[in-house]
Amino acid sequence: MSSDLKAQFIDQMILNRYSKGTIRNYVRIVTDLAKYHNKSPDQLNNEQIQEYLLHLIKDRKLSWGTCNIYHSGLACLYKRVLKRDKTTFKLPPGPRIKKLPQILSVEEVKKLFESAANLKHRVPLETIYSAGLRVGEAIRLEPKHIESDPSRMMIRIEQAKGKKDRYTLLQGICLMN
C-alpha cells in the first residue's frame, strides 16, 4: 500500500473515531491483502478481493468472526477512501450458533482461589472474578476506583469496552482457607 493511500485510510478512520486498535488492525488487513495479490489495494477488483476472503475461509481457516473483521476493514478502505460504491465482495452469513460460557463449579472456583497462596495475589484474583472484570479493566484498576462508602460496595470502571464508564459490584471477599 502506498504511503499516500495509507495516510488517507488512517485519516478517514481517525475522522470516524475508530480506536487505535481498529486502525492498526485495518491497516494490517489491507497490507495483507496487498501482499496476497502482490499489488496495491487500489489496483484490485472485486473478484480479487472476494478471492482473498475465500482464501481466509478455506486456506487459513479463520473463524467467521475474524473474517468479518477483515471484510469490515476492506469495506472501509474501498467504500470510504477509494469511493467504490459498487463493491460486491461479501461474506456468507455468519453462523447462528451461540455457545454458552463454561461455568466453573463452586469447587473449581475454590481451587482457583486456593492456588493463589499469597494474600496479595488472592485478593485481586477474587476481586476480578467477583466483579466480572475484563483483563484490560483489571489492569487499569486503581484504589481510587473503589468506592470509599462501605454501604455502596461499588467499583468504578473507567473507559471500559466501547470507551464507556460503568460501575460493578464489589462483592464481599470470602478469602477461603
N, C-alpha and C positions, 0 to 999 in steps of 0.2 A: 504494500500500500504506500503510495507516495506520501511524503510528509505533509503536503498541502491538503490532500484528501483526509489524512488522519487528523489534522488540525481542525478542519471543517466538521468532521464527525464528532470530535471531542467537544468543540464549541456548541454544536447542536444539542448534545446530551447535557452539557452544563446549563444551557438555556432552559432545558426541560427539567432541570433539577434532579437528574439522575445521581445516585450515590456514587462515591469514588469507586466502590467495589464493582458496581454495574458498569461504569465507564471502562474500568480495567478489563473486565470480562468481555465486554462487547468488542473492544479493540483487539483482544486476543482472538476472539471468534472470527472476526473479519480477516485478521492476519493468517489464521489457519486456513480459511477458505482460499486466500490468495496463494498460499504455499501449495495447497492441494492441486490447484489448476496451473500453478506457476505463471499466473497472470495477475495484473492489477484488478481489484474488485470492480472497478468502473468499466472494465472491458468484458465482463462476464454477462452472459444472457441468462434468462430464467431457467432454461434447461440445464445449464451448467450448475446453477445454484441448487436446483432440485436434485441433480445427481449427487452433489455434495451432502445434502440432507439424507439421501438414501444411503450413502456411504457411512454416515454416522450411525444410522439404524442397523444396517446389515453387517458391515465390516467391523466397525468399532464397538458395536453392540451397546451403545449408550441408552440409558433409560429414556422413556418418553419425556419425562420432566426436563432432563438435561437437553434433549433435542429441542424442546420447546424454547429453552433459553437461547440456544443457537439461532432458532428461527426468529425470535424476537430481536436479537442483535442484528441479524441480517436485514430484517424488515425495517429496522430503524435506519440503517445506512441507505438502503435502496429507496425507501419511501420519503424519508425526511431530508436526507442530504443530497442524494442523486436525483430526487424528484421523479422517480419512476412510479407513476400511478398505476401502471398496468403490470405490477408484479404478480406472477401466477405461482410462484413456488409456495408449497404448503406442506404441512404435516398431516398425517391421518389423525382423526380424533383420538384423544387420549383415552386410556382405559378407565373404566368407571369403578375400578376396584379400590375400595377403601379398606386399608389394613388397620385393625385396632392395635394400639400400642401394647407391648408386652408389659404386663403389670407384675411387679415383684410382690411376693408374699410377705407377710409380716416377718417371718423368719429370715427371708433373704435380705430384707432391709436391715434387720437387726445384725446380721452377719456383716453387711456392708459397713455399718457404723462401727461395729466392734473391730473391724480390720484396721481402723484408724486408732491405734492405741494411745497416741498422744492427744491430749485435750485440745491443743491449739490446732490440730488437724481435724478432729472430730466435730468441733463446734461449727466451723464453716461448712463442712460436709452436710451436717444436719440442717443448717440454715438454708443452704442451697436446695436441698431436697424438699424440705417442708414448705418453702416459699415458692417452689416451682420455677426457680430462676434458670434462664438460659446461660450458656457459658459466658458470652460477652457481658451479660448483666452482672454475673458473679464477679468477673474480673474487675469491673468498674465500681463495685460496691465499696462504699466508704462508711466509717462510723457515723458521719453526719446524715446519711440516708436513713438511719434507723430512728424512728420517732422516739423522742425523749419521754413522752407521756405514756406510762406503763399501761394505762387503761385502753389505749388505742392499739398497741402492738402491731404497727404497720412499718413496712419498708417502702421507701420511695425509690422507684426505679426511674432514672433519668435517661432520656434518649434511648429507649428500648427499640424493639423492632419497629420499623416504619418511622423512626425518629419521634416516637411518642413517649411522653412521660406516663407512668402508671404507678399505682400502689398495689402491694400484695401483703398478705397477712404474715406476720412474724409469729410462728407457732411457738408454743412453749417447748423448749428443747428438753428432751427426756434424759439424755446422757445415760444411756443404758450401760450397766456394768457387766 
